[in-house]
């Protein structure tokens, strides 16, 4: 059973990971070994546990200790569980905890690109998508709409940032993903690596020299890598030039484009591995 600890001092160093460490500090918490991430809400924590993530400690609103958190805490072993009222926890963290629960966990080791692409037919590449909310929403759509894996370039926000994982509803733990090795620059030789693995590359961009999203030739490709670009600027010219296809989502009412998270849902629905 977990070790329940009533919070009496907000300045306890054990609470730094919840109250005073930045996401970047958590990322490097055990350097040179792996870092930590914070999972928020029972659903996200449960999906992280189901994926084999190792809990370190938890922060739980006192009313949930004997309620919604019971089953999750049972699975966490004898970790420290810090508890206080809603008001005190909000004062500590600076925000209202979703469903009254946070859990600090060890970051899992990321697989290699070749490993997650081995049996995949549809993968997603995120190029410099920097907003954690967008990253989380894209993961949720990718998991729900039949994509097999997600790969992120070095400029992307981390999917295990608290907000990203929460917005994804924990699907960051349900769909295979990795970040490009620092030795693999993007777009070259990154796109060349994908092509060697058998993927045709699809750039989603606001260009007129594009194919329709439901083009029969595109739909019949055995393996597709769907590449989505950063907020605002979209994909780089170098990436678009290196891709096998460029696709533009048709718009109406004078709208020029969709947010990258919304565009990804359209793309995955049409091109997903069904």
N, C-alpha and C positions, 0 to 999 in steps of 0.2 A: 504494500500500500504506500502511496505517496506520503512524503513528510510535509505536513501542513504547517506553515509558518505565518503567523499573524504579523502584518506589517505595522511596526511601531515607529520606525525611523525611515523617512523617505530617502535619506542619503546613504543607505546601506550600499556598499560597493557591489553587492550581489545583484542589485537592481539596476546597475548601470546599463546593462544590455537592453533593458526595456525603456529606460528614461533618458539616458545621456549618450549612448553610442549612436553614431550615424550608421547608415546602411553600409557605407564604405568601411567603417571600422569593424562592423560585424563580419563583413566579407573577409577581412584579414585577421580575425580575432585570435586564431591559433597559429598564425604564420610562423614557420613556413608550411605548417599543415593546413588543412581546410578550415574554413571559418564557420560562422553561425548564420542562421536566418531566423526570422520571427514569423511564425504562422499565427494568423488571427482568425478566430471564430471556430466553433466546434467542427463544422463541416470541413474546413481547410485542414485543421489539425488531424482529423480522422483520416483524410485522404493522404496526408503526409505519412502518417503511421502505417497505413496500408501499403504505401510504397517502400517501406523499410527505413524511413528517416528515424534517426535516433534522438529522442528528447533529452534535454539537459535540465531544464527547469520550466515552471509554468507560473503565470500570473493570472489569478482567477478572482472574479467578483465573489464576495463571501456567500451570497445567496445561491450561487451555482455549485458550491462545493458538495452539497448533498442533493443536487438536482441534475441539471443537464451535463455537468462536467464529470459526473461519477464514472461513467463507463469509459470515457477517454482516460481519466487519471488511473483507472485500474490497469490499463494497457501500458502505462508509462513507468511502472515499477516504482522504486523508492526515490524518485527525484524530488528536489525541493519544490513545494507549491506555495508561492507567496500569495496571501489573500488579504483583502480589505474591502471596504464599502465602495460603491460606484463612485461616490464623490472623491474619495481619496485616490482611487486608481486613475480617475480622470485628471486629477491634480498632478499625479506622478508622471503620466505618459504624455499629457497635453492633448489627448483626444479621447473620445468615447469608445471603449472597446466594443467591437461587434460581438454581440451575444456574450459579452462579459468574460472573454478568455483569450489569452495569448500563450504561446509556447515557444521557447527557444530550442532550436534543434541544430544538430550538426549538419553542415552542408554535404550532400552526397557528392561522390566523385562523378564528374561528367564523362559520358562515353565518347569515343572517337566518332568522327563523321562517318567513317566507313562502317562502323558497328550499327548505327541507327538507320543507315541507308540500305543495309544488306537485304532486307526483305520488304522494303518500302516501295510503293508505286507512286505515291503522291506525298511530296514533302513541301514545307514552307521555308523560305529564306527571308528573314527580316534584315533589311539593310538600314542600319543606323536609326531604328525606331526608338526614340528616346523617352517617350512619355510612359511611365509605369502603368497607367490606366489603360492605354492603348495596347501595351504588350499583354496585359492580363486578359483584355477582351479578345485579342487575336488568338490567344491560347484556348480560350473557351470555345470560340468558333471552330478552331482547328480540330479540337477533340470531338466536338459535337457533329461536325460536318465531314467526317470521313477522311481527314488528312492523317498521314501515318507518322509524321515526325516534324519537328521544327528545328531550324538551325539559325543562330543569330550571329551577325557580324560583331566585331569588337566595339562598335559605337552604339550598340543597343543597351537599353535599360535591362537590368538583371531580372529575369522572371521570378526569382525568389525574394525580391524586395517585398516587404509586407503588403503594400498596396497592390502590386501586380498579382501576387498569389491570391489575395482576397478577391479582387475583381474577377480573376479566373475561376472563382469558386473551387479552387483546389485542383483544377484540371492540369496545372503545371506538373502535378505528380502522377497524372494518368496518361499523358502522351509523351513519348520519348523526345528529348531535346538535348541540344548541346550548343556550345559556342565554338566558333572557329578558332583553332589553335593559333596562337600569336605568330607562329611560323608560316601560317597560310594567309597571305595578304588577300585583300578583296578589292576589285573583282577578279584580278588575275594574280595567282593561279587558282583562286577559289572556284570560279565557274568552270575552269578546265578540269578541276577535281571532280565536280558533279558530272560533267560530261563523260569522264572516264568511268564513272560508276553507272553509266547508262541512261542518265537523265537528259531529257530535252528541257531547256530552260525557258521560262515564260516570264517576261517583264510586264508588270502592270503599270501603265504610264499614260499620260495625256498626250498621245501622239496620233496623228491621222493615218500614218503608214502602219496600221495595225490590223490584226485579224479579229473577227468577231469572237466574243467569249464562248459562243456555242458553235464555232467552226468545226465541221465534222473531222477534219484532219487533226486538229488539236485534241478533240475528244477521244480519238482513236490511239493516241500515243500511249505506249505501255507504261512509261515512267516520266512523270512531270515534276519539275521543281518550280514552284510558284514563288516569284520574287516580288516582295512588297517593299516600298521605299519609305523614307523618313517623312515625318509630318511636314507639310508645307512644300518642300522642294521636291519630294519624290525621289525616284531613282537617279543615280548619276548617269551622265552620258556614256561613260565607259561601260557601265553595267548593261545599259540598253543595247549598246553596240555589240556586246559579247553574247547576247541571248539569241536563242533560236527563233522565238516568237515575241512580238510585242502585242499586248491586248489592252484595249480601252473599253471601259464599261460605258455603255450608252447612257446619256443623261437626257432629261427633259426639263421643261419650264425654265430654261436658261441657267440651270445649275451646272457649274463647270466640273465639279468633282465631289467625291465622298471622302469623309474622314477615313484614314487608313484602316481603322478597326471595322467600320461599316463596309468598306470596299473588300476587305478580306473575307467577310462573311458571304458576300455575293460570289466572290471567286471560288471559295471552298465549296459552296453549294453546287455550283456549276461543274467544277472540275474534280470534286472529291472522289475518293476511291470507293465507288458503290458497286 
